Amino acid sequence: MNSHNHLDLLAAARDAWTAGASLRSRRERHKRYTYGDQWSDMLPDRKGHYVRESQLIQNSGRNPLTNNMIRQIVKIVIGRYRASCREQQIYSSDSGSRRYIEDNALFELDCRMLEEFLISGCAIQRVCRETRRGRRQTWIDNVDPRAFFVNAFKDPRGHDIELLGMLHDMSFPDIVARFGDGSQRRAEELAAIYAPSGAGSVFGSRESLGESNPDADDFFNAPQGRCRAIEVWSLDCRNTLICHDRRDAKAFSIADSPSARKTIDGLNAARHKSGEASLKTRSRIDFVWHCRWFAPDGSLLASYDSPFGHRSHPFAVKFYPLTDGEVHSFVEDVIDQQRCVNRMVVLIDHIISSSAKGVLLFPVDQKPRNYDWEEILETWSTTNGVLPITGHGNTLPQQVTTPNCDASAYQLLGLQMKLFDQISGVSDIIAGRNVSPTMGNAVYENQLRNSAIALADLLESFAAFRSERDKKALNI
């Protein structure tokens, strides 16, 4: 592939990353809600200006209170997953072929990956065999969806993926170690590529390859002090010659090219003169996963076919549920319910704060001359206090308390809480709440299995992701 085609592939990778902007934006919103920032949506005020929802609440004289239930149900699902894995001994490392489990602390990685799966609907891990800090082994890394890109695909198995990759932010020594080939000359070339001044992307000038705008995502620029390397995997179509050497009873394949055919023709001509069996060839079209690493200025840092035993790319990818290519996460289902709960809490707080709570109505004509208002207030709030009154008026002092006018609000809040559990699928039995101490173990286990049905699809999809990851790790 020539340099022009390399740049075309880099442009295609950038287009794929740009196309994922909506998914990344929704993920950021879901993450905000999960971790308690639930009043940051932009809404129009009375003048049509968009402001944060928290500001709208404050402008109306109320406090934007948060009752974060999303975080709790995420922790419950992860806790249930941990308990189930321990019971089934899924992460047992008694097999030598599963040694990578111990070296990668895989149980913890997968729990964090499940958390990401619940929040964004994306589970992405990178499986590779390389040397890190002097250790060469199989490594498994969780991939940040913000750094990942893939072509639009609809097959839940990912069989229609043709281009994918990720953005790496490395230190310059890591760049030299990975792409320098131990050559001083190559290290100097890399230093020129990643120079802090005079370098730029082929798609637009940049002040520095080590700096970026902190207020915006960027495909080419890394955080300050880091170097951006772009890993792109593509499914390439190639013409291949299948060769059968009848003399040595061997079969092999080589890339089909004029020079390769010329070499085979010359070899067959020589064998024909000596009376030896010639090579038989057959042309075939093959699909090969090929990796290319790019610098932000379009320089090709490395290029190679898949070196793995599975002959594929190193990523395990699962988007959930991927209906018509769309991703709708577990957290997305309960955000509207969370907003309703928050609004009900704010309403109840406003009702309580603005209602009368023990206000004393003391007629002026009942006030004794030798008492001031401070003494009246102190005596009124004192146990067994005696407060004289003149008796001139017809109205006696009385304390006013607002009737229980927020009872309906409390009922609505209770209804919203029940709906929250029903929509999320995390019932009391799964959360370990309100379990009767008289309930037998068999009854409890049966109710637990029935309650887990709502989460079965999500957890089984994550199990399928783990299975794909394990296959790649064991065939690296």
C-alpha positions as CSV (number, residue, x, y, z in Angstrom):
1,M,0.0,0.0,0.0
2,N,1.5,3.3,-1.0
3,S,1.6,6.5,1.1
4,H,-1.5,7.9,-0.5
5,N,-3.5,4.8,0.4
6,H,-2.0,5.0,3.9
7,L,-3.4,8.5,4.3
8,D,-6.8,7.3,3.0
9,L,-6.8,4.6,5.7
10,L,-5.9,7.2,8.3
11,A,-8.7,9.4,7.1
12,A,-11.2,6.5,7.2
13,A,-10.1,5.8,10.8
14,R,-10.7,9.4,11.7
15,D,-14.1,9.3,10.1
16,A,-15.0,6.2,12.1
17,W,-13.9,8.0,15.3
18,T,-15.9,11.1,14.4
19,A,-19.0,8.9,13.7
20,G,-18.8,7.7,17.3
21,A,-19.2,11.2,18.7
22,S,-22.9,10.6,19.5
23,L,-22.1,7.4,21.4
24,R,-19.3,9.1,23.3
25,S,-21.6,12.0,24.2
26,R,-24.3,9.7,25.5
27,R,-21.7,7.8,27.5
28,E,-20.5,11.0,29.2
29,R,-24.1,11.8,30.2
30,H,-24.7,8.3,31.5
31,K,-21.4,8.5,33.5
32,R,-22.4,11.8,35.0
33,Y,-25.7,10.4,36.2
34,T,-24.0,7.3,37.5
35,Y,-21.5,9.2,39.7
36,G,-23.9,11.8,41.0
37,D,-23.7,14.7,38.6
38,Q,-27.4,14.6,37.7
39,W,-28.3,18.3,37.3
40,S,-26.0,19.3,34.4
41,D,-28.3,18.8,31.4
42,M,-28.7,22.0,29.4
43,L,-32.3,23.3,29.4
44,P,-33.9,26.5,28.1
45,D,-34.9,29.1,30.6
46,R,-37.8,31.6,30.2
47,K,-35.8,33.7,27.8
48,G,-34.8,30.8,25.6
49,H,-31.2,30.7,26.8
50,Y,-29.7,27.3,27.6
51,V,-28.4,26.9,31.1
52,R,-27.7,24.0,33.4
53,E,-30.7,22.4,35.0
54,S,-29.2,23.1,38.4
55,Q,-29.2,26.8,37.7
56,L,-32.8,26.7,36.7
57,I,-33.7,25.0,40.0
58,Q,-31.7,27.6,41.9
59,N,-33.3,30.5,40.0
60,S,-36.7,29.2,41.1
61,G,-35.6,29.4,44.8
62,R,-35.1,25.6,45.3
63,N,-32.1,23.5,46.0
64,P,-31.0,20.9,43.4
65,L,-30.9,17.8,45.7
66,T,-29.7,14.4,44.4
67,N,-30.8,11.0,45.6
68,N,-28.4,8.8,43.5
69,M,-30.0,5.5,43.0
70,I,-28.2,4.6,39.7
71,R,-24.9,4.2,41.4
72,Q,-26.4,1.9,43.9
73,I,-28.0,-0.5,41.4
74,V,-24.8,-0.5,39.4
75,K,-22.9,-1.6,42.5
76,I,-25.6,-4.2,43.2
77,V,-25.3,-5.8,39.7
78,I,-21.5,-5.9,40.0
79,G,-21.7,-7.4,43.5
80,R,-24.1,-10.0,42.2
81,Y,-21.6,-10.7,39.4
82,R,-18.7,-11.1,41.8
83,A,-20.7,-13.5,44.0
84,S,-21.8,-15.6,41.0
85,C,-18.2,-15.8,39.7
86,R,-16.9,-17.0,43.1
87,E,-19.6,-19.6,43.3
88,Q,-18.9,-20.9,39.8
89,Q,-15.1,-20.5,40.2
90,I,-15.0,-18.8,36.8
91,Y,-11.7,-17.1,37.4
92,S,-9.9,-20.2,38.8
93,S,-6.3,-20.3,37.5
94,D,-5.7,-24.0,38.2
95,S,-5.1,-24.5,34.4
96,G,-1.7,-23.6,33.0
97,S,-3.4,-22.3,29.9
98,R,-5.3,-19.8,32.0
99,R,-2.1,-18.4,33.7
100,Y,-2.8,-15.0,32.1
101,I,-5.7,-14.7,34.6
102,E,-3.3,-14.2,37.5
103,D,-0.9,-12.0,35.7
104,N,-3.6,-9.6,34.6
105,A,-5.7,-9.5,37.8
106,L,-8.5,-10.5,35.3
107,F,-11.3,-10.6,37.9
108,E,-10.8,-7.0,38.8
109,L,-10.4,-5.9,35.1
110,D,-13.7,-7.7,34.2
111,C,-15.6,-6.1,37.1
112,R,-14.5,-2.7,35.9
113,M,-15.3,-3.7,32.4
114,L,-18.8,-4.7,33.5
115,E,-19.2,-1.3,35.2
116,E,-18.4,0.3,31.8
117,F,-20.8,-2.1,30.1
118,L,-23.6,-1.0,32.4
119,I,-22.9,2.7,31.9
120,S,-22.2,2.9,28.2
121,G,-23.2,-0.5,26.7
122,C,-19.6,-0.9,25.4
123,A,-17.2,-3.6,26.5
124,I,-13.8,-3.4,24.8
125,Q,-10.6,-5.1,25.7
126,R,-7.3,-5.4,23.9
127,V,-5.5,-8.8,24.0
128,C,-1.8,-8.8,22.9
129,R,1.5,-10.5,23.6
130,E,4.3,-8.1,24.1
131,T,7.1,-7.1,26.5
132,R,6.3,-4.6,29.2
133,R,8.8,-3.6,31.8
134,G,10.9,-6.6,31.0
135,R,8.1,-9.2,31.0
136,R,6.9,-10.8,27.8
137,Q,3.5,-12.4,28.2
138,T,-0.1,-12.1,27.2
139,W,-1.6,-8.8,28.3
140,I,-5.3,-7.8,28.6
141,D,-6.2,-4.2,28.8
142,N,-9.5,-2.4,29.2
143,V,-10.0,0.1,26.4
144,D,-11.6,3.5,27.1
145,P,-14.5,3.9,24.6
146,R,-13.3,7.5,24.1
147,A,-10.1,6.2,22.5
148,F,-11.7,3.5,20.4
149,F,-13.1,3.7,16.9
150,V,-14.8,1.1,14.7
151,N,-16.8,1.2,11.4
152,A,-20.6,1.1,11.7
153,F,-21.6,-2.5,12.2
154,K,-24.8,-4.4,13.1
155,D,-23.8,-8.0,13.7
156,P,-23.8,-8.6,17.5
157,R,-20.8,-10.9,16.9
158,G,-18.9,-8.2,15.0
159,H,-18.5,-10.3,11.9
160,D,-19.1,-7.2,9.7
161,I,-16.3,-5.2,11.3
162,E,-13.8,-4.2,8.7
163,L,-11.9,-1.3,10.4
164,L,-11.2,-0.6,14.0
165,G,-8.4,0.6,16.3
166,M,-7.6,2.9,19.2
167,L,-5.7,6.0,20.1
168,H,-2.6,5.5,22.3
169,D,-1.0,8.2,24.5
170,M,2.6,7.2,25.2
171,S,5.7,8.7,26.6
172,F,8.5,9.4,24.0
173,P,10.7,6.6,25.4
174,D,7.8,4.2,24.9
175,I,7.5,5.4,21.3
176,V,11.2,4.7,20.7
177,A,11.1,1.3,22.4
178,R,8.1,0.2,20.3
179,F,9.0,1.7,16.9
180,G,12.7,2.5,17.1
181,D,13.9,-1.1,16.2
182,G,17.0,-0.4,18.4
183,S,18.4,2.0,15.8
184,Q,19.8,5.4,16.7
185,R,18.9,6.7,13.3
186,R,15.3,5.6,13.7
187,A,15.1,7.2,17.1
188,E,16.2,10.5,15.6
189,E,13.5,10.2,13.0
190,L,10.9,9.6,15.7
191,A,12.2,12.6,17.6
192,A,11.8,14.7,14.5
193,I,8.2,13.4,14.0
194,Y,7.2,14.2,17.6
195,A,9.1,17.5,17.8
196,P,7.2,20.0,19.9
197,S,7.3,22.7,17.2
198,G,7.0,22.7,13.5
199,A,5.0,19.5,13.4
200,G,1.4,19.1,12.5
201,S,-1.3,16.8,11.3
202,V,-1.9,16.2,7.6
203,F,-5.5,17.2,8.3
204,G,-4.8,20.6,10.0
205,S,-1.9,22.4,11.7
206,R,-1.2,21.9,15.3
207,E,0.9,24.0,17.7
208,S,2.3,20.8,19.3
209,L,1.7,17.1,19.1
210,G,2.0,17.0,22.9
211,E,-0.8,19.5,23.6
212,S,-4.5,19.6,23.0
213,N,-7.5,21.6,23.8
214,P,-8.8,20.3,27.2
215,D,-12.3,21.3,26.3
216,A,-12.6,19.1,23.2
217,D,-11.8,15.6,22.2
218,D,-9.2,15.4,19.5
219,F,-8.2,12.5,17.2
220,F,-4.6,13.6,16.6
221,N,-3.4,15.4,19.8
222,A,-2.4,13.8,23.1
223,P,-2.4,15.4,26.5
224,Q,0.6,17.6,27.3
225,G,3.8,15.6,27.7
226,R,2.5,12.5,25.8
227,C,2.8,11.4,22.2
228,R,-0.2,10.2,20.2
229,A,0.1,7.0,18.2
230,I,-2.9,5.7,16.2
231,E,-3.4,2.0,15.9
232,V,-5.5,1.0,12.9
233,W,-6.5,-2.5,12.0
234,S,-8.2,-3.1,8.6
235,L,-9.5,-6.2,6.9
236,D,-7.5,-6.2,3.6
237,C,-8.3,-8.2,0.5
238,R,-5.3,-9.7,-1.3
239,N,-4.5,-12.0,-4.2
240,T,-2.6,-15.0,-3.0
241,L,-0.8,-17.8,-4.9
242,I,-1.3,-21.2,-3.4
243,C,1.8,-23.2,-4.3
244,H,2.2,-27.0,-4.3
245,D,5.8,-28.2,-4.5
246,R,5.4,-31.8,-5.7
247,R,9.1,-32.5,-5.4
248,D,9.2,-31.8,-1.7
249,A,5.5,-32.6,-1.0
250,K,5.0,-29.1,0.5
251,A,2.3,-26.5,0.2
252,F,2.7,-22.8,0.9
253,S,1.2,-19.5,0.0
254,I,2.7,-16.2,-1.1
255,A,1.4,-12.8,-2.2
256,D,0.5,-12.7,-5.8
257,S,2.6,-10.2,-7.7
258,P,4.4,-10.0,-11.1
259,S,7.7,-10.6,-9.4
260,A,6.4,-13.6,-7.5
261,R,5.1,-15.2,-10.7
262,K,8.3,-14.4,-12.6
263,T,10.3,-16.2,-9.8
264,I,8.1,-19.2,-10.0
265,D,8.2,-19.4,-13.8
266,G,12.0,-19.2,-13.6
267,L,12.1,-22.0,-11.0
268,N,9.8,-24.2,-13.1
269,A,11.9,-23.7,-16.2
270,A,15.0,-24.8,-14.3
271,R,13.3,-27.8,-12.9
272,H,11.9,-28.7,-16.4
273,K,15.4,-28.8,-17.8
274,S,16.6,-31.1,-14.9
275,G,13.5,-33.3,-15.1
276,E,12.2,-32.4,-11.7
277,A,8.6,-31.9,-10.8
278,S,7.5,-28.3,-11.2
279,L,5.5,-26.1,-8.8
280,K,1.8,-26.0,-9.3
281,T,0.1,-22.7,-8.5
282,R,-3.5,-21.6,-8.0
283,S,-4.7,-18.0,-7.5
284,R,-7.0,-17.2,-4.5
285,I,-8.4,-14.1,-2.9
286,D,-7.7,-13.9,0.9
287,F,-8.8,-11.5,3.6
288,V,-6.1,-10.6,6.0
289,W,-6.2,-8.4,9.1
290,H,-3.4,-5.9,8.8
291,C,-2.2,-3.4,11.4
292,R,-0.7,0.0,10.8
293,W,0.5,2.5,13.4
294,F,0.4,6.2,12.5
295,A,1.9,9.4,13.9
296,P,-0.4,12.4,13.9
297,D,1.4,13.9,10.9
298,G,0.5,10.8,8.8
299,S,3.9,9.1,9.1
300,L,3.7,5.3,9.1
301,L,5.4,4.0,12.3
302,A,4.8,0.3,11.7
303,S,2.9,-2.1,9.4
304,Y,2.4,-5.8,9.8
305,D,-0.1,-8.6,9.3
306,S,-1.8,-10.1,12.3
307,P,0.9,-12.0,14.2
308,F,-1.6,-13.8,16.4
309,G,-2.6,-17.4,16.2
310,H,-6.2,-16.5,15.7
311,R,-5.2,-14.4,12.7
312,S,-7.5,-11.5,13.7
313,H,-7.3,-8.1,15.4
314,P,-6.5,-8.0,19.1
315,F,-9.8,-6.4,20.2
316,A,-12.7,-8.2,21.9
317,V,-15.7,-6.0,21.3
318,K,-19.3,-6.2,22.6
319,F,-21.9,-3.4,22.1
320,Y,-25.2,-3.9,23.9
321,P,-27.8,-4.5,22.7
322,L,-26.8,-3.3,19.2
323,T,-30.3,-3.1,17.7
324,D,-30.0,-1.7,14.1
325,G,-26.4,-0.8,15.0
326,E,-27.6,1.3,18.0
327,V,-26.3,1.0,21.6
328,H,-28.6,1.5,24.5
329,S,-27.1,0.8,27.9
330,F,-28.5,-0.4,31.2
331,V,-28.1,3.0,32.8
332,E,-29.9,4.7,29.9
333,D,-33.1,2.9,30.9
334,V,-33.3,4.4,34.4
335,I,-32.1,8.0,33.8
336,D,-35.6,9.4,33.3
337,Q,-36.8,7.6,36.4
338,Q,-33.8,9.0,38.3
339,R,-34.8,12.5,37.2
340,C,-38.3,12.0,38.4
341,V,-37.0,10.8,41.8
342,N,-34.8,13.9,42.1
343,R,-37.6,16.3,41.2
344,M,-39.9,14.7,43.7
345,V,-37.2,15.0,46.4
346,V,-36.7,18.7,45.5
347,L,-40.5,19.3,45.6
348,I,-40.8,17.7,49.0
349,D,-37.9,19.7,50.3
350,H,-39.5,22.9,48.9
351,I,-42.8,22.1,50.5
352,I,-41.3,21.4,53.9
353,S,-39.0,24.5,53.8
354,S,-41.8,26.9,52.8
355,S,-44.5,25.5,55.1
356,A,-45.4,26.9,58.5
357,K,-43.7,24.9,61.3
358,G,-44.9,26.0,64.7
359,V,-45.4,29.7,64.0
360,L,-46.9,31.5,67.1
361,L,-49.8,33.9,66.5
362,F,-50.0,36.1,69.6
363,P,-52.6,38.9,69.5
364,V,-51.1,42.2,70.4
365,D,-54.0,43.1,72.8
366,Q,-53.2,39.9,74.9
367,K,-49.6,41.0,75.6
368,P,-49.0,41.9,79.2
369,R,-47.3,45.3,79.7
370,N,-44.4,44.0,81.8
371,Y,-43.5,41.3,79.2
372,D,-41.4,41.9,76.1
373,W,-41.6,39.7,73.0
374,E,-38.3,37.9,73.8
375,E,-39.7,36.8,77.2
376,I,-42.9,35.6,75.7
377,L,-41.0,33.6,73.1
378,E,-38.8,32.0,75.8
379,T,-41.7,31.2,78.1
380,W,-43.7,29.7,75.2
381,S,-40.9,27.3,74.3
382,T,-40.2,26.4,78.0
383,T,-41.7,23.2,79.4
384,N,-44.3,23.9,82.1
385,G,-43.9,27.7,81.4
386,V,-46.7,30.1,82.5
387,L,-47.5,32.9,80.2
388,P,-50.0,35.5,81.4
389,I,-52.4,37.2,79.0
390,T,-54.6,40.3,79.4
391,G,-57.8,38.6,78.5
392,H,-59.0,41.8,76.7
393,G,-59.2,40.2,73.3
394,N,-61.4,37.4,72.0
395,T,-58.5,35.5,70.3
396,L,-56.1,33.5,72.3
397,P,-52.4,32.9,71.3
398,Q,-52.1,29.8,69.1
399,Q,-49.3,27.9,67.3
400,V,-49.8,27.3,63.6
401,T,-48.5,24.1,61.9
402,T,-49.1,23.4,58.2
403,P,-51.2,20.2,57.8
404,N,-49.7,17.2,56.1
405,C,-50.0,18.7,52.7
406,D,-47.0,16.8,51.3
407,A,-48.5,13.4,51.9
408,S,-49.4,13.0,48.2
409,A,-45.8,14.0,47.2
410,Y,-44.5,11.2,49.5
411,Q,-46.9,8.8,47.8
412,L,-45.6,9.8,44.4
413,L,-42.0,9.4,45.6
414,G,-42.7,5.9,46.9
415,L,-44.3,5.1,43.5
416,Q,-41.3,6.4,41.6
417,M,-39.0,4.3,43.8
418,K,-41.0,1.1,43.1
419,L,-41.0,1.9,39.3
420,F,-37.2,2.4,39.5
421,D,-36.8,-1.1,40.8
422,Q,-39.1,-2.5,38.2
423,I,-37.5,-0.7,35.3
424,S,-33.9,-1.5,36.4
425,G,-34.7,-5.2,37.1
426,V,-32.9,-4.9,40.4
427,S,-35.4,-6.2,42.9
428,D,-35.2,-6.3,46.7
429,I,-34.3,-10.0,46.7
430,I,-31.3,-9.3,44.4
431,A,-30.2,-6.3,46.5
432,G,-30.6,-8.3,49.7
433,R,-33.3,-5.9,51.0
434,N,-36.5,-6.8,52.9
435,V,-35.6,-10.5,53.1
436,S,-37.7,-12.3,55.7
437,P,-35.6,-14.2,58.3
438,T,-38.2,-17.0,58.2
439,M,-37.7,-17.6,54.5
440,G,-36.2,-21.0,53.8
441,N,-33.0,-21.3,51.8
442,A,-34.7,-23.2,49.0
443,V,-37.4,-20.5,48.7
444,Y,-34.8,-17.8,48.8
445,E,-32.7,-19.4,46.0
446,N,-35.8,-19.9,43.9
447,Q,-36.9,-16.2,44.2
448,L,-33.3,-15.1,43.5
449,R,-33.2,-17.1,40.3
450,N,-36.6,-15.7,39.2
451,S,-35.6,-12.1,40.1
452,A,-32.3,-12.5,38.1
453,I,-34.2,-13.1,34.8
454,A,-34.5,-9.4,34.2
455,L,-30.7,-9.2,34.2
456,A,-30.0,-12.5,32.4
457,D,-29.8,-11.0,28.9
458,L,-27.3,-8.4,29.9
459,L,-25.1,-10.7,32.0
460,E,-25.1,-13.4,29.3
461,S,-24.1,-10.9,26.7
462,F,-21.2,-9.9,28.9
463,A,-20.3,-13.6,29.3
464,A,-20.2,-13.9,25.5
465,F,-17.8,-11.0,25.5
466,R,-15.6,-12.8,28.0
467,S,-15.7,-16.0,26.0
468,E,-14.5,-14.1,22.9
469,R,-11.7,-12.5,24.9
470,D,-10.6,-15.8,26.3
471,K,-10.4,-17.4,22.9
472,K,-8.1,-14.7,21.7
473,A,-6.0,-14.8,24.8
474,L,-5.6,-18.6,24.5
475,N,-4.8,-18.4,20.8
476,I,-2.4,-15.5,20.9
